[in-house]
Amino acid sequence: MWHTANGTRTLTGAESRLICETAGELVDAIRAEKSEASSVQFGIPLFDQLTWQQQLVMLFKVLRPLLTASVGPPKATALLDATVGAIYAQMHVGVECEIDMEQTSPESEEGDTERRQEIIEAIREHGAEGNWPYPECVVMETWELAILEVQGWVLADEDWQMDGLTLDLPPDKSREIKQFMGIRDDYFTDVPPDASDQQARVAWADILELINGQRPDEAVFD
């Protein structure tokens, strides 16, 4: 369970499927970062600065309570929320790539709108009101609004983006700003976990078992 913007709940139905599919793509991107020895930026500073090992461990740390009713909700921290935010950042990338492929690749089939369809299914199932796009829509700005809607069901704000803004301020001033914005004093105190290659492999297998229902052989990770 997770303390979402709509109360403490577990993601289910179309929303759960959308998160699982997107998390799978995010895992693939992190594995590619490891294999290519390159740094993939997701536009979430707190998540981007983690090692790939830490990213996988943190991803499982948020997916388990989001998708498992028997797991209690964790106390919100900037690092946890930023990790959730990275999932929605990947959702944006997925839609953008889908549209680019549809418009530029001769191998792309007409109607290849899987990610966009999943977003609309989640919105409809959630009962969100609004003039939402059809899956065939190729206007990225429109999908950005749809993704913000979906993200808003889980994350009420983006307070984790404030992390670097108060670092250089005197403690009293930093506390004053946090109080004004309704941010707990300890919200930014969570530290990244120590994560070895082996712990990352286990987290990878844990994630795939959680989102696919089958646990892969950890030996095939490398």
KOLNU-281120 format. One record per residue (C-alpha): x, y, z. Coordinates in steps of 0.2 Angstrom, whole numbers, plus 5000, padded with zeros to 4 digits. Layout:
BEGIN
<atom><X>X</X><Y>Y</Y><Z>Z</Z></atom>
...
This chain:
BEGIN
<atom><X>5000</X><Y>5000</Y><Z>5000</Z></atom>
<atom><X>5005</X><Y>5018</Y><Z>4997</Z></atom>
<atom><X>5000</X><Y>5035</Y><Z>5004</Z></atom>
<atom><X>4994</X><Y>5042</Y><Z>4988</Z></atom>
<atom><X>4985</X><Y>5058</Y><Z>4983</Z></atom>
<atom><X>4969</X><Y>5049</Y><Z>4984</Z></atom>
<atom><X>4972</X><Y>5040</Y><Z>5001</Z></atom>
<atom><X>4981</X><Y>5025</Y><Z>5006</Z></atom>
<atom><X>4979</X><Y>5012</Y><Z>4993</Z></atom>
<atom><X>4986</X><Y>4999</Y><Z>4982</Z></atom>
<atom><X>4987</X><Y>5001</Y><Z>4963</Z></atom>
<atom><X>4975</X><Y>4990</Y><Z>4954</Z></atom>
<atom><X>4967</X><Y>4987</Y><Z>4937</Z></atom>
<atom><X>4973</X><Y>4997</Y><Z>4922</Z></atom>
<atom><X>4983</X><Y>5009</Y><Z>4933</Z></atom>
<atom><X>4993</X><Y>4994</Y><Z>4940</Z></atom>
<atom><X>4996</X><Y>4987</Y><Z>4922</Z></atom>
<atom><X>5002</X><Y>5004</Y><Z>4916</Z></atom>
<atom><X>5014</X><Y>5006</Y><Z>4930</Z></atom>
<atom><X>5020</X><Y>4988</Y><Z>4928</Z></atom>
<atom><X>5023</X><Y>4990</Y><Z>4909</Z></atom>
<atom><X>5032</X><Y>5007</Y><Z>4912</Z></atom>
<atom><X>5043</X><Y>5000</Y><Z>4926</Z></atom>
<atom><X>5048</X><Y>4986</Y><Z>4915</Z></atom>
<atom><X>5054</X><Y>4999</Y><Z>4902</Z></atom>
<atom><X>5063</X><Y>5008</Y><Z>4916</Z></atom>
<atom><X>5072</X><Y>4992</Y><Z>4922</Z></atom>
<atom><X>5078</X><Y>4989</Y><Z>4904</Z></atom>
<atom><X>5084</X><Y>5007</Y><Z>4903</Z></atom>
<atom><X>5094</X><Y>5005</Y><Z>4919</Z></atom>
<atom><X>5101</X><Y>4988</Y><Z>4913</Z></atom>
<atom><X>5107</X><Y>4997</Y><Z>4897</Z></atom>
<atom><X>5115</X><Y>5010</Y><Z>4907</Z></atom>
<atom><X>5125</X><Y>4997</Y><Z>4916</Z></atom>
<atom><X>5129</X><Y>4987</Y><Z>4900</Z></atom>
<atom><X>5135</X><Y>5003</Y><Z>4890</Z></atom>
<atom><X>5143</X><Y>5011</Y><Z>4905</Z></atom>
<atom><X>5134</X><Y>5027</Y><Z>4901</Z></atom>
<atom><X>5123</X><Y>5038</Y><Z>4911</Z></atom>
<atom><X>5104</X><Y>5038</Y><Z>4907</Z></atom>
<atom><X>5096</X><Y>5054</Y><Z>4914</Z></atom>
<atom><X>5077</X><Y>5053</Y><Z>4918</Z></atom>
<atom><X>5075</X><Y>5071</Y><Z>4923</Z></atom>
<atom><X>5073</X><Y>5067</Y><Z>4941</Z></atom>
<atom><X>5089</X><Y>5073</Y><Z>4950</Z></atom>
<atom><X>5088</X><Y>5063</Y><Z>4966</Z></atom>
<atom><X>5085</X><Y>5047</Y><Z>4955</Z></atom>
<atom><X>5098</X><Y>5052</Y><Z>4942</Z></atom>
<atom><X>5112</X><Y>5054</Y><Z>4954</Z></atom>
<atom><X>5110</X><Y>5036</Y><Z>4960</Z></atom>
<atom><X>5121</X><Y>5022</Y><Z>4954</Z></atom>
<atom><X>5112</X><Y>5009</Y><Z>4943</Z></atom>
<atom><X>5113</X><Y>4997</Y><Z>4957</Z></atom>
<atom><X>5104</X><Y>5009</Y><Z>4969</Z></atom>
<atom><X>5091</X><Y>5013</Y><Z>4956</Z></atom>
<atom><X>5086</X><Y>4995</Y><Z>4955</Z></atom>
<atom><X>5085</X><Y>4993</Y><Z>4973</Z></atom>
<atom><X>5075</X><Y>5009</Y><Z>4976</Z></atom>
<atom><X>5064</X><Y>5004</Y><Z>4961</Z></atom>
<atom><X>5059</X><Y>4988</Y><Z>4970</Z></atom>
<atom><X>5057</X><Y>4997</Y><Z>4986</Z></atom>
<atom><X>5043</X><Y>5008</Y><Z>4979</Z></atom>
<atom><X>5035</X><Y>4995</Y><Z>4968</Z></atom>
<atom><X>5032</X><Y>4983</Y><Z>4981</Z></atom>
<atom><X>5021</X><Y>4993</Y><Z>4992</Z></atom>
<atom><X>5013</X><Y>5002</Y><Z>4977</Z></atom>
<atom><X>5007</X><Y>4985</Y><Z>4970</Z></atom>
<atom><X>5006</X><Y>4974</Y><Z>4986</Z></atom>
<atom><X>4991</X><Y>4976</Y><Z>4997</Z></atom>
<atom><X>4999</X><Y>4966</Y><Z>5011</Z></atom>
<atom><X>5014</X><Y>4978</Y><Z>5012</Z></atom>
<atom><X>5011</X><Y>4993</Y><Z>5023</Z></atom>
<atom><X>5014</X><Y>5011</Y><Z>5016</Z></atom>
<atom><X>5031</X><Y>5018</Y><Z>5019</Z></atom>
<atom><X>5034</X><Y>5035</Y><Z>5026</Z></atom>
<atom><X>5035</X><Y>5048</Y><Z>5012</Z></atom>
<atom><X>5053</X><Y>5054</Y><Z>5008</Z></atom>
<atom><X>5060</X><Y>5064</Y><Z>4994</Z></atom>
<atom><X>5070</X><Y>5049</Y><Z>4988</Z></atom>
<atom><X>5055</X><Y>5037</Y><Z>4988</Z></atom>
<atom><X>5044</X><Y>5050</Y><Z>4979</Z></atom>
<atom><X>5058</X><Y>5054</Y><Z>4967</Z></atom>
<atom><X>5059</X><Y>5036</Y><Z>4962</Z></atom>
<atom><X>5041</X><Y>5035</Y><Z>4959</Z></atom>
<atom><X>5043</X><Y>5051</Y><Z>4949</Z></atom>
<atom><X>5055</X><Y>5042</Y><Z>4938</Z></atom>
<atom><X>5042</X><Y>5029</Y><Z>4933</Z></atom>
<atom><X>5031</X><Y>5043</Y><Z>4926</Z></atom>
<atom><X>5046</X><Y>5051</Y><Z>4918</Z></atom>
<atom><X>5049</X><Y>5034</Y><Z>4909</Z></atom>
<atom><X>5030</X><Y>5034</Y><Z>4904</Z></atom>
<atom><X>5033</X><Y>5051</Y><Z>4896</Z></atom>
<atom><X>5048</X><Y>5044</Y><Z>4886</Z></atom>
<atom><X>5038</X><Y>5028</Y><Z>4881</Z></atom>
<atom><X>5024</X><Y>5039</Y><Z>4873</Z></atom>
<atom><X>5037</X><Y>5050</Y><Z>4865</Z></atom>
<atom><X>5046</X><Y>5035</Y><Z>4857</Z></atom>
<atom><X>5030</X><Y>5028</Y><Z>4852</Z></atom>
<atom><X>5025</X><Y>5043</Y><Z>4843</Z></atom>
<atom><X>5042</X><Y>5046</Y><Z>4835</Z></atom>
<atom><X>5042</X><Y>5028</Y><Z>4829</Z></atom>
<atom><X>5025</X><Y>5030</Y><Z>4822</Z></atom>
<atom><X>5030</X><Y>5045</Y><Z>4812</Z></atom>
<atom><X>5047</X><Y>5041</Y><Z>4806</Z></atom>
<atom><X>5049</X><Y>5022</Y><Z>4805</Z></atom>
<atom><X>5044</X><Y>5013</Y><Z>4790</Z></atom>
<atom><X>5043</X><Y>4997</Y><Z>4800</Z></atom>
<atom><X>5030</X><Y>5004</Y><Z>4812</Z></atom>
<atom><X>5013</X><Y>4998</Y><Z>4810</Z></atom>
<atom><X>4998</X><Y>5010</Y><Z>4809</Z></atom>
<atom><X>4989</X><Y>5010</Y><Z>4826</Z></atom>
<atom><X>5004</X><Y>5005</Y><Z>4836</Z></atom>
<atom><X>4998</X><Y>5015</Y><Z>4851</Z></atom>
<atom><X>5000</X><Y>5002</Y><Z>4866</Z></atom>
<atom><X>5007</X><Y>5014</Y><Z>4879</Z></atom>
<atom><X>4995</X><Y>5028</Y><Z>4874</Z></atom>
<atom><X>4981</X><Y>5015</Y><Z>4875</Z></atom>
<atom><X>4986</X><Y>5010</Y><Z>4892</Z></atom>
<atom><X>4986</X><Y>5028</Y><Z>4899</Z></atom>
<atom><X>4968</X><Y>5031</Y><Z>4892</Z></atom>
<atom><X>4962</X><Y>5014</Y><Z>4899</Z></atom>
<atom><X>4969</X><Y>5019</Y><Z>4916</Z></atom>
<atom><X>4961</X><Y>5037</Y><Z>4915</Z></atom>
<atom><X>4944</X><Y>5029</Y><Z>4910</Z></atom>
<atom><X>4944</X><Y>5016</Y><Z>4923</Z></atom>
<atom><X>4949</X><Y>5029</Y><Z>4936</Z></atom>
<atom><X>4934</X><Y>5040</Y><Z>4931</Z></atom>
<atom><X>4944</X><Y>5055</Y><Z>4928</Z></atom>
<atom><X>4934</X><Y>5069</Y><Z>4920</Z></atom>
<atom><X>4941</X><Y>5079</Y><Z>4905</Z></atom>
<atom><X>4943</X><Y>5080</Y><Z>4887</Z></atom>
<atom><X>4956</X><Y>5066</Y><Z>4885</Z></atom>
<atom><X>4965</X><Y>5061</Y><Z>4869</Z></atom>
<atom><X>4962</X><Y>5046</Y><Z>4858</Z></atom>
<atom><X>4976</X><Y>5034</Y><Z>4858</Z></atom>
<atom><X>4980</X><Y>5039</Y><Z>4840</Z></atom>
<atom><X>4984</X><Y>5057</Y><Z>4845</Z></atom>
<atom><X>5002</X><Y>5062</Y><Z>4841</Z></atom>
<atom><X>5002</X><Y>5079</Y><Z>4850</Z></atom>
<atom><X>5015</X><Y>5076</Y><Z>4864</Z></atom>
<atom><X>5009</X><Y>5091</Y><Z>4874</Z></atom>
<atom><X>4992</X><Y>5083</Y><Z>4876</Z></atom>
<atom><X>5000</X><Y>5067</Y><Z>4882</Z></atom>
<atom><X>5010</X><Y>5077</Y><Z>4895</Z></atom>
<atom><X>4994</X><Y>5083</Y><Z>4903</Z></atom>
<atom><X>4987</X><Y>5065</Y><Z>4903</Z></atom>
<atom><X>5003</X><Y>5058</Y><Z>4911</Z></atom>
<atom><X>5002</X><Y>5072</Y><Z>4924</Z></atom>
<atom><X>4984</X><Y>5067</Y><Z>4928</Z></atom>
<atom><X>4989</X><Y>5049</Y><Z>4930</Z></atom>
<atom><X>5005</X><Y>5054</Y><Z>4941</Z></atom>
<atom><X>4994</X><Y>5065</Y><Z>4952</Z></atom>
<atom><X>4984</X><Y>5050</Y><Z>4958</Z></atom>
<atom><X>4999</X><Y>5044</Y><Z>4967</Z></atom>
<atom><X>5010</X><Y>5060</Y><Z>4970</Z></atom>
<atom><X>5001</X><Y>5075</Y><Z>4975</Z></atom>
<atom><X>5015</X><Y>5086</Y><Z>4972</Z></atom>
<atom><X>5034</X><Y>5087</Y><Z>4967</Z></atom>
<atom><X>5041</X><Y>5092</Y><Z>4983</Z></atom>
<atom><X>5056</X><Y>5081</Y><Z>4980</Z></atom>
<atom><X>5062</X><Y>5093</Y><Z>4967</Z></atom>
<atom><X>5065</X><Y>5105</Y><Z>4981</Z></atom>
<atom><X>5080</X><Y>5095</Y><Z>4988</Z></atom>
<atom><X>5093</X><Y>5106</Y><Z>4981</Z></atom>
<atom><X>5085</X><Y>5123</Y><Z>4983</Z></atom>
<atom><X>5087</X><Y>5123</Y><Z>5002</Z></atom>
<atom><X>5104</X><Y>5115</Y><Z>5004</Z></atom>
<atom><X>5114</X><Y>5131</Y><Z>5005</Z></atom>
<atom><X>5101</X><Y>5141</Y><Z>5016</Z></atom>
<atom><X>5103</X><Y>5143</Y><Z>5035</Z></atom>
<atom><X>5094</X><Y>5130</Y><Z>5044</Z></atom>
<atom><X>5081</X><Y>5142</Y><Z>5051</Z></atom>
<atom><X>5077</X><Y>5149</Y><Z>5033</Z></atom>
<atom><X>5077</X><Y>5131</Y><Z>5026</Z></atom>
<atom><X>5065</X><Y>5126</Y><Z>5040</Z></atom>
<atom><X>5054</X><Y>5141</Y><Z>5037</Z></atom>
<atom><X>5052</X><Y>5137</Y><Z>5018</Z></atom>
<atom><X>5048</X><Y>5119</Y><Z>5022</Z></atom>
<atom><X>5035</X><Y>5124</Y><Z>5034</Z></atom>
<atom><X>5027</X><Y>5136</Y><Z>5022</Z></atom>
<atom><X>5026</X><Y>5123</Y><Z>5009</Z></atom>
<atom><X>5020</X><Y>5109</Y><Z>5021</Z></atom>
<atom><X>5036</X><Y>5099</Y><Z>5020</Z></atom>
<atom><X>5041</X><Y>5088</Y><Z>5035</Z></atom>
<atom><X>5059</X><Y>5093</Y><Z>5042</Z></atom>
<atom><X>5065</X><Y>5075</Y><Z>5039</Z></atom>
<atom><X>5057</X><Y>5073</Y><Z>5021</Z></atom>
<atom><X>5074</X><Y>5076</Y><Z>5013</Z></atom>
<atom><X>5085</X><Y>5066</Y><Z>5026</Z></atom>
<atom><X>5083</X><Y>5049</Y><Z>5018</Z></atom>
<atom><X>5099</X><Y>5042</Y><Z>5011</Z></atom>
<atom><X>5102</X><Y>5031</Y><Z>4996</Z></atom>
<atom><X>5105</X><Y>5012</Y><Z>5001</Z></atom>
<atom><X>5121</X><Y>5004</Y><Z>4999</Z></atom>
<atom><X>5119</X><Y>4992</Y><Z>4984</Z></atom>
<atom><X>5131</X><Y>4980</Y><Z>4978</Z></atom>
<atom><X>5130</X><Y>4971</Y><Z>4961</Z></atom>
<atom><X>5122</X><Y>4956</Y><Z>4969</Z></atom>
<atom><X>5109</X><Y>4966</Y><Z>4978</Z></atom>
<atom><X>5105</X><Y>4974</Y><Z>4961</Z></atom>
<atom><X>5103</X><Y>4957</Y><Z>4953</Z></atom>
<atom><X>5091</X><Y>4952</Y><Z>4967</Z></atom>
<atom><X>5081</X><Y>4968</Y><Z>4965</Z></atom>
<atom><X>5080</X><Y>4966</Y><Z>4947</Z></atom>
<atom><X>5073</X><Y>4948</Y><Z>4949</Z></atom>
<atom><X>5061</X><Y>4954</Y><Z>4963</Z></atom>
<atom><X>5055</X><Y>4968</Y><Z>4951</Z></atom>
<atom><X>5051</X><Y>4956</Y><Z>4937</Z></atom>
<atom><X>5043</X><Y>4943</Y><Z>4948</Z></atom>
<atom><X>5032</X><Y>4957</Y><Z>4955</Z></atom>
<atom><X>5027</X><Y>4964</Y><Z>4938</Z></atom>
<atom><X>5027</X><Y>4949</Y><Z>4927</Z></atom>
<atom><X>5022</X><Y>4935</Y><Z>4940</Z></atom>
<atom><X>5038</X><Y>4925</Y><Z>4936</Z></atom>
<atom><X>5055</X><Y>4926</Y><Z>4943</Z></atom>
<atom><X>5069</X><Y>4926</Y><Z>4931</Z></atom>
<atom><X>5086</X><Y>4917</Y><Z>4933</Z></atom>
<atom><X>5098</X><Y>4930</Y><Z>4941</Z></atom>
<atom><X>5112</X><Y>4923</Y><Z>4931</Z></atom>
<atom><X>5105</X><Y>4930</Y><Z>4915</Z></atom>
<atom><X>5106</X><Y>4948</Y><Z>4922</Z></atom>
<atom><X>5124</X><Y>4951</Y><Z>4916</Z></atom>
